[in-house]
Amino acid sequence: MNNETKICVIGLGYVGLPLARLFSTKYKTVGFDMNPNRVKALMDGHDATLEVSDELLQSAIANGFVCTSDIEAIRDCNFYVVAVPTPVDENNNPDLTPLYGASTTVGKVISKGDIVVYESTVYPGVTEDECIPVVEQVSGLKFNEDFFAGYSPERINPGDKLHTVEKIKKVTSGSTPEIGQKVNEIYASVITAGTHLAPSIKVAEAAKVIENSQRDINIAFVNELSHIFTKMNIDTSDVLEAASTKWNFLPFKPGLVGGHCIGVDPYYLAQCAQHHGYNPEIILAGRRMNDGMGEYVATETVKHMLKKGIQVLNSEIIILGFTFKENCPDVRNTKVIDIYRTLKEYNVNVTVYDPWANPAIAKHEYGIDVVNELPSEKFDAAIAAVAHKKFEEMDVLSLLKDKHVIFDVKCTLDRNIIDARL
């Protein structure tokens, strides 16, 4: 199989690059990305997402792994993996534009007998009803006669150096039983954690989209508890610690829910449900709760400032952290932006400090300035929004004026110095 299979991974972001690098340890592998600057940086041996270390990347390149933006360089591949983003638009409707584009690319190069596997998170039916028709139209080939398909949902956890791609069990599927077996064998040859062959592509799609929807709903529940217990002057963390002494209590914590998965996937499932005539009340209620947490944090911070007699108008507030999670540079769908925007409605001056985030990307995506170095001025309030390891040794009090407010979103600061936390 190693000699027969030549793999192309389309989309070299947080998902595609680690997978392509892993495949290259067993197969001839080409990584394809439309962004020539991204390709050049990777071929120079550096991954700006930090998901693949320079050492691993450079070793892979030395052993034949190639990244390219030239479509002709992937024409001789026979196993295509699509790993492009699946975002939502401003109305939280699924945006399949990247998938249509990737499917068009596949259609231009796919040949008889080839397989295309989708990894992007979608609702059940997207692979066969939306993506495959594009491949058919562009290629002129017939699905399940001339070419075949599979679906194997990504489970990458950005910034996690413990649960890397090969250590996470992989769900696989194929458009026919035989193709399912072949897709499964190829993934199983590099995924040390093992694989699970689903009976159909739709089952695999559904399994992926409910993983993050389930987590979203659980976090929404504890976020609602945080609202309730704050009004009762009860510390939510103390309540959760006590409740977790029961063996089957689920240890979820309140917080901001952003990123490219948990904050997005439930909308895909919700639209699918609505398309089939069902209104998903719990899923959308969870989304509303979680999407409102940034505004809640900002509003509570302002309330505490007023209680302490701190003038809010033209005050100085620092937000510690901007990425959607700790210890990674990923700012996709970060909910810290909601804290920032709500504070700006009160006409305050907001400084966002994050040693991980790329200021240029933050400026391009959100139109705000993020600094990588701590400013020297003193602030009226600090919001610890992201639990970066680099913040552990920080003296937060040294950033603040004598009269100040500290809101601890992640519950990592000494509770003796904070004014509020989730």
CORBEL-V889400 format. One line per field, one symbol per residue. phi: phi as a letter, one per 40 degrees, with the letter a starting at -180 (. if undefined). Layout:
phi=???
This chain:
phi=.ccccbcbbchbcccccdccccdccbbcbbbbacccccccccccgbbccgcbcdccccccccchcbbabccccbcccbbbbcbbcbcbccbgcdbcdcccccccdcccbcbdgcbbbcbccacdhcdccbcddccccccgcbcgbcabbaaaccbcbdgcccccdcbbdbcbaacbdccdccdccccccbcccgbbcccaccccccccccdccccccccdccccdcdcccccfbcccccccccccccbccccbcicbbgcbccbddccccccccccgbccccdcccccccccccccccccccdcccccgcccdgcbbbbchbccacfaccbcfccccccdccccccfbcbbbbaccccdccccccbgbcbbcbcccccbcabbccbcccccccccccccbcdcabbbbccfbccccbcbaac
